[in-house]
Amino acid sequence: MSEQRMSTKCIHAGYTPGNGEPRNIPIIQSTTFRYATGEQMGALFDLEASGYFYTRLQNPTNDHVAAKICALEGGSAAMLTSSGQAASFYAIFNIVSCGEHVVCSSSIYGGTYNLFAVTMKRMGIHFTFVDPDCSEEELEAAFRPETRAVFGETIANPALTVLDIEKFAKAAHAHGVPLIVDNTFATPVNCRPFEWGADIVTHSTTKYMDGHANAVGGAIVDSGKFDWNAHADKFPGLTTPDESYHGVTYTQRFGLEGAYITKATVQLMRDLGAIPAPQNCYYLNIGLETLPLRMKQHCANALAVAKFLKDHPKVSWVRYPGLEGDPYHERAMKYMPNGTCGVVSFGVKGGREAASRFMAGLELASIATHVADAKTCTLHPASTTHRQMTDEELAAAGVSPDLVRLSVGIEDAQDILEDVERALDRV
């Protein structure tokens, strides 16, 4: 059979049942797995054999779903984590150590910014935040001898800036480091960053992939294309012996295609344990099966809402990359010609107080600390998800005090528009 298309992969990739086996991915809700001899289990601990012995490291249910996401992104290996935050942390910490440095787009999710700028800074890992629209010269100036990675979001939450993946990949590779891209908002249905030069992709699967606000989760996918050996001095954790596994060298034992994810699994997951429950992965798989259908509806509804808001007298500005005239529309059409996401950011005239009155006037949409699921919801980021950031940090992240984030669901578009219109009338 020829290469399957996206909609088919969303349903079938990652798991092929044998004769008499369940059609759906089975839930292996077990902490441990039995073996006949200690020698068999010892081979697993020494990474000399493949298999399962403790769910904190790996579980069949989780691995089937990870394999599906890997296929959707076009990667070589993938792993699931307990949350998107865990995925962002593992993706960096797997290759960056104390005293080293990361170049990062300033326009990222507030929780990720705090993880990088506060928590990981206390671990001795430093980040330089750059404007996603900086010039190549400005981007170049952000690098240091100790830089080990570059990070950005395909579509930033909630600023909705679109990352110039090729520009950031070019700069990363010129310095011998990988580009890590959070692809949560676009999903592989609308953008596959590996095709534009990214090396590692992360997701908060809590969002569109799950799609129904059922289960928190994250994912990391490796392209298998970054040559760790060519820059061995920068990444000794992958290219030199790991004494905690009797001297195994990951790039030698598992190749470029498997080294990064294997190390993240057997080291980070072993020691930190941010593994998702198999039940949650089962829910995630159900969401993945309808991802292409839902993304099409999310994008269509969001575009209709953006067009309505653009011409409304009580709205001061609208940001939606799928909207003609948006500052990122041209870039979005390059990287995401079939659609962007279902999130619209805009400002209500009157600032914070007006934004609060607008949200209080919504009836169909709910005020919720969530985004990118089937139901329309809204949030005021400056007061919630980005609350810990200073005014200067908010400005760098593209989050103004009047910004309202509207996550447009898959309800009937007319019902969503009427709800938004009624709420604006009450401002």
C-alpha positions in Angstrom: 0.0 0.0 0.0 1.2 3.5 -0.8 1.9 6.1 1.9 -1.3 6.7 3.8 -2.9 10.2 3.9 -3.3 12.2 7.0 -7.0 11.2 7.7 -6.2 7.5 7.3 -3.1 7.8 9.6 -5.2 9.4 12.3 -7.3 6.3 12.4 -4.9 3.5 11.7 -1.3 4.5 12.4 0.5 3.1 15.4 -1.5 -0.1 15.9 -2.4 -3.0 13.6 -4.4 -5.7 15.3 -3.7 -9.3 14.5 -6.2 -12.1 13.9 -8.7 -12.1 16.7 -7.2 -9.1 18.5 -9.2 -5.9 19.5 -9.7 -3.3 16.8 -9.2 -0.5 19.3 -5.9 0.0 21.0 -6.3 -1.9 24.3 -5.9 -0.2 27.6 -3.0 -2.0 29.4 -3.8 -0.6 32.9 -0.9 -2.3 34.7 2.0 -1.0 36.5 4.2 -4.0 35.9 4.8 -6.9 33.5 5.8 -10.5 34.3 8.8 -12.4 33.1 9.9 -16.0 33.5 13.4 -15.3 34.6 15.5 -12.6 36.1 17.9 -12.7 33.2 15.1 -11.7 30.8 14.3 -8.7 32.9 17.9 -7.9 33.3 18.4 -7.6 29.6 15.6 -5.0 29.6 17.4 -3.0 32.3 20.6 -3.1 30.3 18.8 -1.9 27.1 19.9 -5.1 25.4 16.3 -6.2 24.7 13.0 -4.5 24.0 9.9 -5.0 26.1 8.0 -3.7 29.1 8.7 -4.1 32.7 7.4 -0.9 34.5 4.8 1.6 33.2 6.8 4.6 34.5 9.2 4.0 31.6 6.9 2.5 28.9 3.5 1.0 28.4 2.0 -0.7 25.3 -1.0 1.6 25.2 1.1 4.7 25.5 3.5 3.5 22.9 0.8 2.7 20.3 -0.5 6.3 20.6 3.0 7.7 20.5 3.7 5.8 17.3 0.5 7.3 15.8 1.6 10.8 16.6 5.1 10.0 15.3 3.5 8.9 12.0 1.4 12.1 11.8 4.4 14.3 12.2 6.7 12.2 9.9 9.2 11.5 12.7 11.4 8.5 13.6 10.5 8.1 17.2 8.1 9.6 19.8 7.2 9.5 23.5 4.2 10.7 25.5 4.4 12.7 28.7 1.9 13.5 31.4 1.4 17.1 30.2 2.5 19.6 27.6 4.7 21.3 30.2 6.5 18.0 30.8 7.1 17.6 27.1 8.6 21.1 26.8 10.8 20.4 29.9 12.0 17.0 28.7 12.6 18.2 25.2 15.1 20.8 26.5 16.5 19.0 29.5 17.3 15.9 27.4 20.1 17.8 25.6 20.8 21.0 27.7 22.6 20.9 31.0 23.5 23.3 33.8 25.6 26.2 32.5 24.3 25.9 28.9 21.9 28.1 26.9 18.9 28.1 24.7 17.7 30.7 22.1 13.9 31.0 22.4 11.2 33.0 20.7 9.7 35.4 23.1 6.2 34.8 21.8 5.3 31.6 23.6 2.7 30.3 26.0 3.0 31.9 29.5 3.4 28.6 31.3 6.3 27.7 29.0 7.9 31.1 29.5 7.8 30.6 33.3 9.2 27.1 33.0 12.1 28.4 31.0 12.8 31.9 32.5 12.2 31.0 36.2 12.3 27.3 37.0 15.0 26.1 34.5 17.0 29.2 35.2 17.2 28.0 38.8 18.7 24.8 37.4 21.4 26.8 35.7 20.0 26.7 32.2 19.7 30.1 30.6 17.4 31.4 27.9 17.7 34.3 25.6 14.3 35.4 24.3 14.2 37.0 20.8 11.4 38.6 18.9 10.0 36.0 16.5 10.2 38.6 13.8 13.8 39.6 14.5 16.2 39.9 11.6 18.7 37.2 10.8 21.4 39.4 12.2 19.5 39.9 15.5 18.8 36.2 15.7 22.5 35.4 15.1 23.5 37.8 17.9 21.5 35.7 20.4 23.7 32.7 20.1 26.5 31.9 22.5 29.2 29.2 22.5 27.2 27.3 25.1 23.9 27.4 23.1 22.5 23.9 22.7 19.0 24.4 21.2 16.5 26.8 19.7 12.8 26.8 20.7 9.6 28.3 19.3 5.9 27.7 18.7 4.4 27.2 15.3 1.5 29.4 16.2 2.1 31.2 19.5 -0.4 31.0 22.3 -2.1 33.5 22.7 -0.3 36.1 20.5 -0.9 34.0 17.4 2.4 35.0 15.9 3.5 32.5 13.2 7.1 31.2 13.5 9.3 31.5 10.5 10.5 27.9 10.9 13.0 28.0 8.0 14.7 31.1 9.4 15.0 29.7 12.9 16.1 26.2 11.6 18.8 27.8 9.4 20.2 29.7 12.4 20.1 26.7 14.7 21.8 24.5 12.2 24.5 27.1 11.5 25.5 26.7 15.1 25.2 22.9 15.2 22.1 22.8 17.4 18.5 21.5 16.9 15.4 23.5 16.4 12.6 22.4 18.7 9.0 23.5 17.7 5.9 23.3 19.8 3.2 22.4 17.2 0.2 22.3 19.5 -2.0 24.9 17.8 -1.4 23.9 14.2 -1.3 20.2 14.8 0.3 18.0 12.1 -2.9 18.2 10.2 -2.1 21.9 9.3 1.7 22.0 9.6 4.5 19.4 9.8 7.5 21.4 11.0 10.0 18.6 10.0 9.3 19.4 6.4 10.6 23.0 7.0 13.8 22.1 8.9 12.7 21.6 12.5 14.4 18.7 14.3 12.1 18.0 17.3 8.4 18.7 17.7 6.5 18.9 21.0 2.7 19.0 21.7 0.4 19.6 24.5 -1.9 16.8 23.5 -4.4 18.2 26.0 -5.5 20.6 23.3 -6.7 19.8 19.7 -5.2 16.3 19.7 -7.4 15.2 22.6 -10.0 17.7 21.5 -12.6 17.2 24.2 -10.9 18.5 27.4 -10.8 14.9 28.7 -7.1 14.2 29.5 -4.0 16.2 30.1 -1.0 15.0 28.1 2.1 15.9 26.0 4.2 14.4 23.3 7.8 14.7 21.9 8.6 13.6 18.4 12.1 13.3 17.0 12.7 13.8 13.2 15.7 11.4 13.4 17.6 13.7 11.1 19.8 15.9 13.4 23.3 14.6 13.4 24.3 14.5 17.0 27.6 12.8 16.2 28.7 15.7 14.0 28.4 17.9 17.1 29.4 15.4 19.6 31.2 17.9 21.9 27.9 19.7 22.4 25.8 16.6 23.2 27.9 14.3 25.3 24.8 12.8 26.9 24.0 11.2 23.5 27.4 10.6 22.1 29.5 9.3 25.1 28.9 6.3 27.3 26.1 6.5 29.9 27.5 4.8 33.0 24.0 4.4 34.5 23.4 1.8 31.7 26.8 0.1 31.8 28.4 2.5 29.3 25.8 2.4 26.5 26.3 5.2 23.9 22.9 6.1 22.6 23.8 7.2 19.1 25.9 4.0 18.6 23.3 1.6 20.0 20.1 3.3 18.7 21.3 5.4 15.7 20.3 9.0 14.9 16.7 7.8 14.5 16.3 6.5 18.1 19.0 8.0 20.3 17.2 11.1 21.4 13.8 9.5 22.4 15.5 6.5 23.9 17.7 8.7 26.2 14.6 10.8 27.2 12.7 7.6 28.1 15.4 5.6 29.9 16.9 8.6 31.7 14.4 11.4 32.2 11.2 9.2 32.5 13.1 6.8 34.7 14.2 9.5 37.1 11.4 12.1 36.9 8.4 9.9 36.0 6.1 12.2 34.1 4.3 9.4 32.4 0.7 9.6 31.2 -1.9 7.0 32.5 -2.8 4.4 29.8 -6.4 5.4 30.2 -5.6 9.0 29.3 -3.7 7.8 26.2 -6.7 5.8 25.2 -8.8 9.0 25.4 -6.1 10.8 23.4 -6.3 8.2 20.6 -10.1 8.6 20.3 -9.5 12.3 19.8 -6.8 11.7 17.2 -9.1 9.7 15.1 -11.3 12.7 14.3 -8.5 15.4 14.4 -8.7 16.3 10.6 -12.5 16.7 10.7 -12.4 18.8 13.8 -9.5 21.0 12.7 -11.3 21.8 9.5 -14.4 22.9 11.4 -12.3 24.8 14.0 -10.6 26.8 11.3 -13.7 27.6 9.4 -15.6 28.8 12.5 -12.6 30.8 13.7 -12.3 32.6 10.3 -16.0 33.5 10.4 -15.6 34.9 13.9 -12.4 36.8 12.9 -14.2 38.4 9.9 -17.1 39.4 12.1 -14.9 40.9 14.8 -12.7 42.8 12.3 -15.6 45.0 11.3 -17.2 45.4 14.8 -17.2 49.0 16.2 -16.4 47.8 19.8 -13.4 45.8 18.7 -10.1 47.7 18.5 -8.0 45.0 16.8 -8.1 41.3 15.7 -5.3 38.8 15.3 -6.0 35.6 13.4 -3.3 34.3 10.9 -5.9 32.8 8.6 -7.5 36.2 8.1 -6.5 38.3 5.1 -4.7 41.4 6.2 -3.3 39.8 9.4 0.4 40.5 9.9 1.1 36.8 9.7 -1.3 35.8 7.0 1.4 35.5 4.3 3.6 33.4 6.5 0.7 31.3 7.6 -0.2 30.6 3.9 3.4 29.4 3.4 3.6 27.0 6.3 -0.2 26.2 6.8 -2.0 26.7 3.5 -4.9 24.5 4.5 -5.7 26.3 7.8 -4.1 27.5 11.0 -6.0 26.9 14.2 -9.3 27.7 15.9 -8.1 30.5 18.2 -8.8 34.2 17.7 -7.2 36.9 19.8 -8.7 40.4 19.8 -9.0 43.6 21.9 -12.3 45.1 23.2 -12.3 48.9 23.2 -12.2 50.0 26.8 -9.3 47.7 27.9 -9.4 45.2 30.8 -12.8 46.2 32.2 -14.4 46.0 28.8 -12.8 42.7 28.2 -14.2 41.4 31.5 -17.7 42.6 30.7 -17.5 41.0 27.3 -16.6 37.6 28.7 -19.2 37.8 31.4 -21.8 38.4 28.7 -21.1 35.2 26.9 -23.7 32.4 27.2 -22.6 29.6 24.8 -18.9 30.2 25.3 -17.5 29.5 28.8 -14.7 31.3 30.7 -12.2 28.5 31.2 -8.4 28.0 31.6 -8.3 25.9 28.5 -8.1 26.3 24.8 -8.5 24.2 21.6 -11.3 21.8 22.4 -14.7 21.2 20.9 -16.5 23.7 23.0 -16.0 27.5 22.6 -14.2 29.1 25.5 -12.5 32.3 26.4 -9.9 33.7 28.6 -8.1 37.0 29.5 -4.4 35.9 29.4 -2.9 39.0 31.1 -5.0 38.1 34.2 -4.6 34.4 34.1 -2.1 32.3 32.1 0.4 35.2 31.8 -0.4 36.7 35.2 3.2 36.3 36.5 4.8 38.2 33.6 5.7 41.9 33.8 4.3 44.5 31.4 7.6 44.4 29.5 7.5 40.5 29.3 3.8 40.7 28.3 4.7 43.1 25.5 7.5 40.9 24.3 5.1 37.9 24.2 2.6 39.8 22.2 0.0 39.9 25.0 -1.6 43.3 25.5 -3.7 44.0 28.6 -6.9 44.1 26.5 -6.2 40.8 24.7 -9.1 38.4 24.8 -8.4 34.8 23.7 -11.4 33.2 22.1 -11.0 29.5 21.4 -13.6 28.8 18.8 -15.2 25.4 19.0 -17.0 23.2 16.5 -20.5 24.3 17.3 -22.6 25.8 14.6 -20.8 28.9 13.4 -24.0 31.0 13.5 -24.6 30.2 17.1 -21.1 31.2 18.0 -21.4 34.5 16.1 -24.7 35.3 17.8 -23.2 34.6 21.2 -20.2 36.9 20.5 -22.5 39.6 19.1 -24.8 39.6 22.2 -21.8 39.8 24.5 -20.3 42.8 22.7 -23.7 44.5 22.7 -23.6 44.4 26.5 -20.2 46.1 26.7 
